[in-house]
Amino acid sequence: MLRRILAWTGAVAFAAAFLVLIPLGLAREPAAICIDDPATFPEAGVEGWSGEQLENAATIVTTASALGFGRDGQILGVMTAMGESSLRNIDYGDWETRGFTNPDGTRTTSIGLFQQQEWWGTVEARMDPATSATLFFERLGRLPDWQQLPPSHAIHRVQVNTDRDYYARFQEDAATIVDTLAGACVAGRA
């Protein structure tokens, strides 16, 4: 009985304080970035990433969340796109920029945020940020031990690039972006 009285008293006190603080402007939430509203992204960006890059990061985070991936998986997705395309949805890849070939000597066909080759899917699928993110996370989810691996090594097992430590340099920026977006307002709330 005493518990109920204390709980009720606490709830009443909280409600009263809240009703007093709102008119005084003291209960404001900090400004948030809305994942669904790129106009709310800070003009200066986040850790030097801005505009289209933050929109693409938001798509990756939203896709990962919808597929059941928490913060760790979201960071891996953003790290990957940072390393592969600087978070830009580009229609060219390693062949065009560096003359890289596949191990069998054939020309690479990498495109999109994740620089996925043709065996990942159609051009349309690889050039759609949400679909290409889904393709990445589906493969990541099939790695039974991805959460025990160093993040860059897990990404390497999905992307199969030449340097398994390549993505490590993007981890801090990716974590900052994911954490900033995690504080974002939800659809319809500003």
PyMOL CGO cylinders between C-alpha atoms (Angstrom):
from pymol import cmd
from pymol.cgo import CYLINDER

trace = [
    CYLINDER, 0.00, 0.00, 0.00, 2.81, 2.37, 0.92, 0.3, 1, 1, 1, 1, 1, 1,
    CYLINDER, 2.81, 2.37, 0.92, 4.42, 1.71, -2.46, 0.3, 1, 1, 1, 1, 1, 1,
    CYLINDER, 4.42, 1.71, -2.46, 1.25, 2.75, -4.27, 0.3, 1, 1, 1, 1, 1, 1,
    CYLINDER, 1.25, 2.75, -4.27, 0.97, 5.95, -2.27, 0.3, 1, 1, 1, 1, 1, 1,
    CYLINDER, 0.97, 5.95, -2.27, 4.63, 6.83, -2.94, 0.3, 1, 1, 1, 1, 1, 1,
    CYLINDER, 4.63, 6.83, -2.94, 4.29, 6.03, -6.63, 0.3, 1, 1, 1, 1, 1, 1,
    CYLINDER, 4.29, 6.03, -6.63, 1.12, 8.12, -6.90, 0.3, 1, 1, 1, 1, 1, 1,
    CYLINDER, 1.12, 8.12, -6.90, 2.71, 11.00, -4.98, 0.3, 1, 1, 1, 1, 1, 1,
    CYLINDER, 2.71, 11.00, -4.98, 5.77, 10.88, -7.21, 0.3, 1, 1, 1, 1, 1, 1,
    CYLINDER, 5.77, 10.88, -7.21, 3.63, 10.90, -10.36, 0.3, 1, 1, 1, 1, 1, 1,
    CYLINDER, 3.63, 10.90, -10.36, 1.61, 13.88, -9.10, 0.3, 1, 1, 1, 1, 1, 1,
    CYLINDER, 1.61, 13.88, -9.10, 4.78, 15.79, -8.18, 0.3, 1, 1, 1, 1, 1, 1,
    CYLINDER, 4.78, 15.79, -8.18, 6.29, 15.07, -11.61, 0.3, 1, 1, 1, 1, 1, 1,
    CYLINDER, 6.29, 15.07, -11.61, 3.13, 16.19, -13.40, 0.3, 1, 1, 1, 1, 1, 1,
    CYLINDER, 3.13, 16.19, -13.40, 2.93, 19.38, -11.34, 0.3, 1, 1, 1, 1, 1, 1,
    CYLINDER, 2.93, 19.38, -11.34, 6.58, 20.22, -11.96, 0.3, 1, 1, 1, 1, 1, 1,
    CYLINDER, 6.58, 20.22, -11.96, 6.16, 19.51, -15.65, 0.3, 1, 1, 1, 1, 1, 1,
    CYLINDER, 6.16, 19.51, -15.65, 3.09, 21.76, -15.89, 0.3, 1, 1, 1, 1, 1, 1,
    CYLINDER, 3.09, 21.76, -15.89, 5.01, 24.57, -14.17, 0.3, 1, 1, 1, 1, 1, 1,
    CYLINDER, 5.01, 24.57, -14.17, 8.18, 24.16, -16.21, 0.3, 1, 1, 1, 1, 1, 1,
    CYLINDER, 8.18, 24.16, -16.21, 6.56, 24.09, -19.66, 0.3, 1, 1, 1, 1, 1, 1,
    CYLINDER, 6.56, 24.09, -19.66, 5.11, 27.61, -19.49, 0.3, 1, 1, 1, 1, 1, 1,
    CYLINDER, 5.11, 27.61, -19.49, 8.41, 28.85, -18.14, 0.3, 1, 1, 1, 1, 1, 1,
    CYLINDER, 8.41, 28.85, -18.14, 10.24, 27.31, -21.09, 0.3, 1, 1, 1, 1, 1, 1,
    CYLINDER, 10.24, 27.31, -21.09, 12.47, 25.28, -18.78, 0.3, 1, 1, 1, 1, 1, 1,
    CYLINDER, 12.47, 25.28, -18.78, 11.32, 21.84, -19.92, 0.3, 1, 1, 1, 1, 1, 1,
    CYLINDER, 11.32, 21.84, -19.92, 12.40, 22.17, -23.54, 0.3, 1, 1, 1, 1, 1, 1,
    CYLINDER, 12.40, 22.17, -23.54, 14.06, 19.26, -25.21, 0.3, 1, 1, 1, 1, 1, 1,
    CYLINDER, 14.06, 19.26, -25.21, 17.34, 19.96, -26.95, 0.3, 1, 1, 1, 1, 1, 1,
    CYLINDER, 17.34, 19.96, -26.95, 17.11, 20.58, -30.68, 0.3, 1, 1, 1, 1, 1, 1,
    CYLINDER, 17.11, 20.58, -30.68, 17.12, 17.30, -32.55, 0.3, 1, 1, 1, 1, 1, 1,
    CYLINDER, 17.12, 17.30, -32.55, 17.89, 16.24, -36.05, 0.3, 1, 1, 1, 1, 1, 1,
    CYLINDER, 17.89, 16.24, -36.05, 14.86, 14.59, -37.62, 0.3, 1, 1, 1, 1, 1, 1,
    CYLINDER, 14.86, 14.59, -37.62, 15.90, 11.56, -39.63, 0.3, 1, 1, 1, 1, 1, 1,
    CYLINDER, 15.90, 11.56, -39.63, 12.90, 12.07, -41.91, 0.3, 1, 1, 1, 1, 1, 1,
    CYLINDER, 12.90, 12.07, -41.91, 13.56, 15.80, -42.41, 0.3, 1, 1, 1, 1, 1, 1,
    CYLINDER, 13.56, 15.80, -42.41, 16.97, 16.65, -43.92, 0.3, 1, 1, 1, 1, 1, 1,
    CYLINDER, 16.97, 16.65, -43.92, 16.16, 20.34, -43.44, 0.3, 1, 1, 1, 1, 1, 1,
    CYLINDER, 16.16, 20.34, -43.44, 16.85, 19.79, -39.73, 0.3, 1, 1, 1, 1, 1, 1,
    CYLINDER, 16.85, 19.79, -39.73, 20.41, 18.56, -40.33, 0.3, 1, 1, 1, 1, 1, 1,
    CYLINDER, 20.41, 18.56, -40.33, 22.90, 21.09, -38.99, 0.3, 1, 1, 1, 1, 1, 1,
    CYLINDER, 22.90, 21.09, -38.99, 24.31, 23.28, -41.73, 0.3, 1, 1, 1, 1, 1, 1,
    CYLINDER, 24.31, 23.28, -41.73, 27.82, 22.68, -40.39, 0.3, 1, 1, 1, 1, 1, 1,
    CYLINDER, 27.82, 22.68, -40.39, 27.20, 18.93, -40.52, 0.3, 1, 1, 1, 1, 1, 1,
    CYLINDER, 27.20, 18.93, -40.52, 28.29, 16.28, -38.06, 0.3, 1, 1, 1, 1, 1, 1,
    CYLINDER, 28.29, 16.28, -38.06, 32.02, 15.59, -37.82, 0.3, 1, 1, 1, 1, 1, 1,
    CYLINDER, 32.02, 15.59, -37.82, 32.48, 17.13, -41.28, 0.3, 1, 1, 1, 1, 1, 1,
    CYLINDER, 32.48, 17.13, -41.28, 29.76, 15.02, -42.92, 0.3, 1, 1, 1, 1, 1, 1,
    CYLINDER, 29.76, 15.02, -42.92, 26.78, 17.03, -44.21, 0.3, 1, 1, 1, 1, 1, 1,
    CYLINDER, 26.78, 17.03, -44.21, 23.86, 17.32, -46.63, 0.3, 1, 1, 1, 1, 1, 1,
    CYLINDER, 23.86, 17.32, -46.63, 23.45, 14.26, -48.85, 0.3, 1, 1, 1, 1, 1, 1,
    CYLINDER, 23.45, 14.26, -48.85, 25.96, 12.38, -46.70, 0.3, 1, 1, 1, 1, 1, 1,
    CYLINDER, 25.96, 12.38, -46.70, 23.81, 12.76, -43.57, 0.3, 1, 1, 1, 1, 1, 1,
    CYLINDER, 23.81, 12.76, -43.57, 20.67, 11.90, -45.54, 0.3, 1, 1, 1, 1, 1, 1,
    CYLINDER, 20.67, 11.90, -45.54, 22.34, 8.68, -46.68, 0.3, 1, 1, 1, 1, 1, 1,
    CYLINDER, 22.34, 8.68, -46.68, 23.56, 7.93, -43.15, 0.3, 1, 1, 1, 1, 1, 1,
    CYLINDER, 23.56, 7.93, -43.15, 20.01, 8.44, -41.87, 0.3, 1, 1, 1, 1, 1, 1,
    CYLINDER, 20.01, 8.44, -41.87, 18.73, 5.99, -44.50, 0.3, 1, 1, 1, 1, 1, 1,
    CYLINDER, 18.73, 5.99, -44.50, 21.32, 3.43, -43.40, 0.3, 1, 1, 1, 1, 1, 1,
    CYLINDER, 21.32, 3.43, -43.40, 20.42, 3.87, -39.71, 0.3, 1, 1, 1, 1, 1, 1,
    CYLINDER, 20.42, 3.87, -39.71, 16.68, 3.68, -40.42, 0.3, 1, 1, 1, 1, 1, 1,
    CYLINDER, 16.68, 3.68, -40.42, 17.11, 0.57, -42.60, 0.3, 1, 1, 1, 1, 1, 1,
    CYLINDER, 17.11, 0.57, -42.60, 19.32, -1.13, -40.02, 0.3, 1, 1, 1, 1, 1, 1,
    CYLINDER, 19.32, -1.13, -40.02, 16.84, -0.40, -37.26, 0.3, 1, 1, 1, 1, 1, 1,
    CYLINDER, 16.84, -0.40, -37.26, 13.93, -1.74, -39.33, 0.3, 1, 1, 1, 1, 1, 1,
    CYLINDER, 13.93, -1.74, -39.33, 15.91, -4.96, -39.88, 0.3, 1, 1, 1, 1, 1, 1,
    CYLINDER, 15.91, -4.96, -39.88, 16.54, -5.35, -36.15, 0.3, 1, 1, 1, 1, 1, 1,
    CYLINDER, 16.54, -5.35, -36.15, 20.13, -4.09, -35.99, 0.3, 1, 1, 1, 1, 1, 1,
    CYLINDER, 20.13, -4.09, -35.99, 21.00, -1.97, -32.98, 0.3, 1, 1, 1, 1, 1, 1,
    CYLINDER, 21.00, -1.97, -32.98, 23.67, 0.68, -32.55, 0.3, 1, 1, 1, 1, 1, 1,
    CYLINDER, 23.67, 0.68, -32.55, 26.63, -1.63, -33.30, 0.3, 1, 1, 1, 1, 1, 1,
    CYLINDER, 26.63, -1.63, -33.30, 25.18, -2.76, -36.62, 0.3, 1, 1, 1, 1, 1, 1,
    CYLINDER, 25.18, -2.76, -36.62, 24.15, 0.77, -37.54, 0.3, 1, 1, 1, 1, 1, 1,
    CYLINDER, 24.15, 0.77, -37.54, 27.70, 1.98, -36.94, 0.3, 1, 1, 1, 1, 1, 1,
    CYLINDER, 27.70, 1.98, -36.94, 29.06, -0.78, -39.18, 0.3, 1, 1, 1, 1, 1, 1,
    CYLINDER, 29.06, -0.78, -39.18, 26.69, 0.21, -41.97, 0.3, 1, 1, 1, 1, 1, 1,
    CYLINDER, 26.69, 0.21, -41.97, 27.64, 3.89, -41.77, 0.3, 1, 1, 1, 1, 1, 1,
    CYLINDER, 27.64, 3.89, -41.77, 31.37, 3.01, -41.51, 0.3, 1, 1, 1, 1, 1, 1,
    CYLINDER, 31.37, 3.01, -41.51, 31.08, 0.89, -44.64, 0.3, 1, 1, 1, 1, 1, 1,
    CYLINDER, 31.08, 0.89, -44.64, 29.42, 3.58, -46.71, 0.3, 1, 1, 1, 1, 1, 1,
    CYLINDER, 29.42, 3.58, -46.71, 31.94, 6.15, -45.44, 0.3, 1, 1, 1, 1, 1, 1,
    CYLINDER, 31.94, 6.15, -45.44, 34.79, 3.94, -46.60, 0.3, 1, 1, 1, 1, 1, 1,
    CYLINDER, 34.79, 3.94, -46.60, 33.23, 2.87, -49.87, 0.3, 1, 1, 1, 1, 1, 1,
    CYLINDER, 33.23, 2.87, -49.87, 31.68, 6.08, -51.17, 0.3, 1, 1, 1, 1, 1, 1,
    CYLINDER, 31.68, 6.08, -51.17, 32.14, 8.86, -48.60, 0.3, 1, 1, 1, 1, 1, 1,
    CYLINDER, 32.14, 8.86, -48.60, 28.40, 8.45, -47.93, 0.3, 1, 1, 1, 1, 1, 1,
    CYLINDER, 28.40, 8.45, -47.93, 27.58, 9.50, -51.50, 0.3, 1, 1, 1, 1, 1, 1,
    CYLINDER, 27.58, 9.50, -51.50, 25.41, 7.43, -53.80, 0.3, 1, 1, 1, 1, 1, 1,
    CYLINDER, 25.41, 7.43, -53.80, 27.78, 7.26, -56.76, 0.3, 1, 1, 1, 1, 1, 1,
    CYLINDER, 27.78, 7.26, -56.76, 27.26, 5.52, -60.09, 0.3, 1, 1, 1, 1, 1, 1,
    CYLINDER, 27.26, 5.52, -60.09, 30.91, 4.60, -60.59, 0.3, 1, 1, 1, 1, 1, 1,
    CYLINDER, 30.91, 4.60, -60.59, 33.47, 2.65, -58.64, 0.3, 1, 1, 1, 1, 1, 1,
    CYLINDER, 33.47, 2.65, -58.64, 36.99, 1.30, -58.28, 0.3, 1, 1, 1, 1, 1, 1,
    CYLINDER, 36.99, 1.30, -58.28, 37.44, 0.44, -61.95, 0.3, 1, 1, 1, 1, 1, 1,
    CYLINDER, 37.44, 0.44, -61.95, 36.72, 3.99, -63.05, 0.3, 1, 1, 1, 1, 1, 1,
    CYLINDER, 36.72, 3.99, -63.05, 38.67, 5.72, -60.28, 0.3, 1, 1, 1, 1, 1, 1,
    CYLINDER, 38.67, 5.72, -60.28, 41.66, 3.42, -59.72, 0.3, 1, 1, 1, 1, 1, 1,
    CYLINDER, 41.66, 3.42, -59.72, 41.59, 0.78, -62.42, 0.3, 1, 1, 1, 1, 1, 1,
    CYLINDER, 41.59, 0.78, -62.42, 41.02, -1.97, -59.84, 0.3, 1, 1, 1, 1, 1, 1,
    CYLINDER, 41.02, -1.97, -59.84, 39.98, -5.38, -61.12, 0.3, 1, 1, 1, 1, 1, 1,
    CYLINDER, 39.98, -5.38, -61.12, 38.44, -8.41, -59.49, 0.3, 1, 1, 1, 1, 1, 1,
    CYLINDER, 38.44, -8.41, -59.49, 40.79, -11.23, -58.43, 0.3, 1, 1, 1, 1, 1, 1,
    CYLINDER, 40.79, -11.23, -58.43, 40.02, -13.01, -61.72, 0.3, 1, 1, 1, 1, 1, 1,
    CYLINDER, 40.02, -13.01, -61.72, 41.13, -9.92, -63.68, 0.3, 1, 1, 1, 1, 1, 1,
    CYLINDER, 41.13, -9.92, -63.68, 37.66, -8.78, -64.74, 0.3, 1, 1, 1, 1, 1, 1,
    CYLINDER, 37.66, -8.78, -64.74, 36.57, -5.19, -64.39, 0.3, 1, 1, 1, 1, 1, 1,
    CYLINDER, 36.57, -5.19, -64.39, 34.79, -4.29, -61.13, 0.3, 1, 1, 1, 1, 1, 1,
    CYLINDER, 34.79, -4.29, -61.13, 31.17, -3.19, -61.35, 0.3, 1, 1, 1, 1, 1, 1,
    CYLINDER, 31.17, -3.19, -61.35, 30.98, -1.36, -58.02, 0.3, 1, 1, 1, 1, 1, 1,
    CYLINDER, 30.98, -1.36, -58.02, 28.32, 1.34, -57.60, 0.3, 1, 1, 1, 1, 1, 1,
    CYLINDER, 28.32, 1.34, -57.60, 26.22, 3.01, -54.92, 0.3, 1, 1, 1, 1, 1, 1,
    CYLINDER, 26.22, 3.01, -54.92, 26.76, 3.82, -51.26, 0.3, 1, 1, 1, 1, 1, 1,
    CYLINDER, 26.76, 3.82, -51.26, 28.27, 0.43, -50.53, 0.3, 1, 1, 1, 1, 1, 1,
    CYLINDER, 28.27, 0.43, -50.53, 30.12, 0.02, -53.85, 0.3, 1, 1, 1, 1, 1, 1,
    CYLINDER, 30.12, 0.02, -53.85, 28.34, -3.27, -54.46, 0.3, 1, 1, 1, 1, 1, 1,
    CYLINDER, 28.34, -3.27, -54.46, 29.18, -5.27, -57.55, 0.3, 1, 1, 1, 1, 1, 1,
    CYLINDER, 29.18, -5.27, -57.55, 26.64, -6.77, -59.93, 0.3, 1, 1, 1, 1, 1, 1,
    CYLINDER, 26.64, -6.77, -59.93, 26.32, -10.03, -58.01, 0.3, 1, 1, 1, 1, 1, 1,
    CYLINDER, 26.32, -10.03, -58.01, 24.74, -8.01, -55.17, 0.3, 1, 1, 1, 1, 1, 1,
    CYLINDER, 24.74, -8.01, -55.17, 21.73, -7.11, -57.32, 0.3, 1, 1, 1, 1, 1, 1,
    CYLINDER, 21.73, -7.11, -57.32, 20.45, -4.98, -60.15, 0.3, 1, 1, 1, 1, 1, 1,
    CYLINDER, 20.45, -4.98, -60.15, 21.77, -1.51, -60.89, 0.3, 1, 1, 1, 1, 1, 1,
    CYLINDER, 21.77, -1.51, -60.89, 18.50, -0.08, -59.56, 0.3, 1, 1, 1, 1, 1, 1,
    CYLINDER, 18.50, -0.08, -59.56, 18.80, -2.04, -56.29, 0.3, 1, 1, 1, 1, 1, 1,
    CYLINDER, 18.80, -2.04, -56.29, 22.44, -1.06, -55.76, 0.3, 1, 1, 1, 1, 1, 1,
    CYLINDER, 22.44, -1.06, -55.76, 21.72, 2.61, -56.51, 0.3, 1, 1, 1, 1, 1, 1,
    CYLINDER, 21.72, 2.61, -56.51, 18.77, 2.80, -54.09, 0.3, 1, 1, 1, 1, 1, 1,
    CYLINDER, 18.77, 2.80, -54.09, 20.22, 3.70, -50.66, 0.3, 1, 1, 1, 1, 1, 1,
    CYLINDER, 20.22, 3.70, -50.66, 17.64, 1.74, -48.64, 0.3, 1, 1, 1, 1, 1, 1,
    CYLINDER, 17.64, 1.74, -48.64, 17.85, -1.34, -50.85, 0.3, 1, 1, 1, 1, 1, 1,
    CYLINDER, 17.85, -1.34, -50.85, 21.65, -1.35, -50.94, 0.3, 1, 1, 1, 1, 1, 1,
    CYLINDER, 21.65, -1.35, -50.94, 21.70, -0.94, -47.15, 0.3, 1, 1, 1, 1, 1, 1,
    CYLINDER, 21.70, -0.94, -47.15, 19.28, -3.87, -46.86, 0.3, 1, 1, 1, 1, 1, 1,
    CYLINDER, 19.28, -3.87, -46.86, 21.60, -6.00, -49.04, 0.3, 1, 1, 1, 1, 1, 1,
    CYLINDER, 21.60, -6.00, -49.04, 24.54, -5.10, -46.79, 0.3, 1, 1, 1, 1, 1, 1,
    CYLINDER, 24.54, -5.10, -46.79, 22.69, -5.85, -43.55, 0.3, 1, 1, 1, 1, 1, 1,
    CYLINDER, 22.69, -5.85, -43.55, 21.29, -9.14, -44.86, 0.3, 1, 1, 1, 1, 1, 1,
    CYLINDER, 21.29, -9.14, -44.86, 24.85, -10.34, -45.50, 0.3, 1, 1, 1, 1, 1, 1,
    CYLINDER, 24.85, -10.34, -45.50, 26.12, -8.97, -42.20, 0.3, 1, 1, 1, 1, 1, 1,
    CYLINDER, 26.12, -8.97, -42.20, 23.30, -10.78, -40.39, 0.3, 1, 1, 1, 1, 1, 1,
    CYLINDER, 23.30, -10.78, -40.39, 24.42, -14.09, -41.92, 0.3, 1, 1, 1, 1, 1, 1,
    CYLINDER, 24.42, -14.09, -41.92, 27.82, -13.80, -40.20, 0.3, 1, 1, 1, 1, 1, 1,
    CYLINDER, 27.82, -13.80, -40.20, 27.22, -15.67, -36.94, 0.3, 1, 1, 1, 1, 1, 1,
    CYLINDER, 27.22, -15.67, -36.94, 30.09, -13.98, -35.09, 0.3, 1, 1, 1, 1, 1, 1,
    CYLINDER, 30.09, -13.98, -35.09, 30.04, -10.46, -36.52, 0.3, 1, 1, 1, 1, 1, 1,
    CYLINDER, 30.04, -10.46, -36.52, 29.50, -8.84, -33.12, 0.3, 1, 1, 1, 1, 1, 1,
    CYLINDER, 29.50, -8.84, -33.12, 32.61, -10.53, -31.70, 0.3, 1, 1, 1, 1, 1, 1,
    CYLINDER, 32.61, -10.53, -31.70, 34.86, -9.34, -34.55, 0.3, 1, 1, 1, 1, 1, 1,
    CYLINDER, 34.86, -9.34, -34.55, 36.60, -5.98, -34.68, 0.3, 1, 1, 1, 1, 1, 1,
    CYLINDER, 36.60, -5.98, -34.68, 34.12, -3.78, -36.60, 0.3, 1, 1, 1, 1, 1, 1,
    CYLINDER, 34.12, -3.78, -36.60, 36.40, -3.32, -39.61, 0.3, 1, 1, 1, 1, 1, 1,
    CYLINDER, 36.40, -3.32, -39.61, 36.97, -7.08, -39.83, 0.3, 1, 1, 1, 1, 1, 1,
    CYLINDER, 36.97, -7.08, -39.83, 33.24, -7.79, -39.80, 0.3, 1, 1, 1, 1, 1, 1,
    CYLINDER, 33.24, -7.79, -39.80, 32.76, -5.27, -42.61, 0.3, 1, 1, 1, 1, 1, 1,
    CYLINDER, 32.76, -5.27, -42.61, 35.65, -6.82, -44.52, 0.3, 1, 1, 1, 1, 1, 1,
    CYLINDER, 35.65, -6.82, -44.52, 33.94, -10.23, -44.35, 0.3, 1, 1, 1, 1, 1, 1,
    CYLINDER, 33.94, -10.23, -44.35, 30.84, -8.72, -45.95, 0.3, 1, 1, 1, 1, 1, 1,
    CYLINDER, 30.84, -8.72, -45.95, 32.51, -6.42, -48.48, 0.3, 1, 1, 1, 1, 1, 1,
    CYLINDER, 32.51, -6.42, -48.48, 35.52, -8.65, -49.29, 0.3, 1, 1, 1, 1, 1, 1,
    CYLINDER, 35.52, -8.65, -49.29, 37.94, -5.81, -49.94, 0.3, 1, 1, 1, 1, 1, 1,
    CYLINDER, 37.94, -5.81, -49.94, 41.73, -5.97, -49.88, 0.3, 1, 1, 1, 1, 1, 1,
    CYLINDER, 41.73, -5.97, -49.88, 42.41, -4.53, -46.39, 0.3, 1, 1, 1, 1, 1, 1,
    CYLINDER, 42.41, -4.53, -46.39, 40.44, -5.83, -43.42, 0.3, 1, 1, 1, 1, 1, 1,
    CYLINDER, 40.44, -5.83, -43.42, 41.48, -2.83, -41.29, 0.3, 1, 1, 1, 1, 1, 1,
    CYLINDER, 41.48, -2.83, -41.29, 40.53, -0.23, -43.92, 0.3, 1, 1, 1, 1, 1, 1,
    CYLINDER, 40.53, -0.23, -43.92, 37.22, 0.76, -42.31, 0.3, 1, 1, 1, 1, 1, 1,
    CYLINDER, 37.22, 0.76, -42.31, 38.62, 1.29, -38.78, 0.3, 1, 1, 1, 1, 1, 1,
    CYLINDER, 38.62, 1.29, -38.78, 39.46, 4.92, -39.56, 0.3, 1, 1, 1, 1, 1, 1,
    CYLINDER, 39.46, 4.92, -39.56, 35.73, 5.68, -39.95, 0.3, 1, 1, 1, 1, 1, 1,
    CYLINDER, 35.73, 5.68, -39.95, 34.53, 4.15, -36.68, 0.3, 1, 1, 1, 1, 1, 1,
    CYLINDER, 34.53, 4.15, -36.68, 34.63, 7.29, -34.52, 0.3, 1, 1, 1, 1, 1, 1,
    CYLINDER, 34.63, 7.29, -34.52, 32.84, 9.49, -37.08, 0.3, 1, 1, 1, 1, 1, 1,
    CYLINDER, 32.84, 9.49, -37.08, 30.26, 6.76, -37.75, 0.3, 1, 1, 1, 1, 1, 1,
    CYLINDER, 30.26, 6.76, -37.75, 29.56, 6.36, -34.03, 0.3, 1, 1, 1, 1, 1, 1,
    CYLINDER, 29.56, 6.36, -34.03, 29.10, 10.12, -33.64, 0.3, 1, 1, 1, 1, 1, 1,
    CYLINDER, 29.10, 10.12, -33.64, 26.67, 10.26, -36.57, 0.3, 1, 1, 1, 1, 1, 1,
    CYLINDER, 26.67, 10.26, -36.57, 24.69, 7.23, -35.38, 0.3, 1, 1, 1, 1, 1, 1,
    CYLINDER, 24.69, 7.23, -35.38, 24.49, 8.64, -31.86, 0.3, 1, 1, 1, 1, 1, 1,
    CYLINDER, 24.49, 8.64, -31.86, 23.40, 12.03, -33.20, 0.3, 1, 1, 1, 1, 1, 1,
    CYLINDER, 23.40, 12.03, -33.20, 20.72, 10.39, -35.32, 0.3, 1, 1, 1, 1, 1, 1,
    CYLINDER, 20.72, 10.39, -35.32, 19.66, 8.21, -32.37, 0.3, 1, 1, 1, 1, 1, 1,
    CYLINDER, 19.66, 8.21, -32.37, 18.68, 11.40, -30.57, 0.3, 1, 1, 1, 1, 1, 1,
    CYLINDER, 18.68, 11.40, -30.57, 16.65, 12.36, -33.61, 0.3, 1, 1, 1, 1, 1, 1,
    CYLINDER, 16.65, 12.36, -33.61, 12.98, 13.08, -33.48, 0.3, 1, 1, 1, 1, 1, 1,
    CYLINDER, 12.98, 13.08, -33.48, 10.62, 10.48, -34.84, 0.3, 1, 1, 1, 1, 1, 1,
    CYLINDER, 10.62, 10.48, -34.84, 8.45, 10.91, -37.92, 0.3, 1, 1, 1, 1, 1, 1,
    CYLINDER, 8.45, 10.91, -37.92, 5.89, 13.61, -37.42, 0.3, 1, 1, 1, 1, 1, 1,
    CYLINDER, 5.89, 13.61, -37.42, 7.50, 15.07, -34.33, 0.3, 1, 1, 1, 1, 1, 1,
    CYLINDER, 7.50, 15.07, -34.33, 9.67, 18.19, -34.51, 0.3, 1, 1, 1, 1, 1, 1,
]
cmd.load_cgo(trace, "trace")
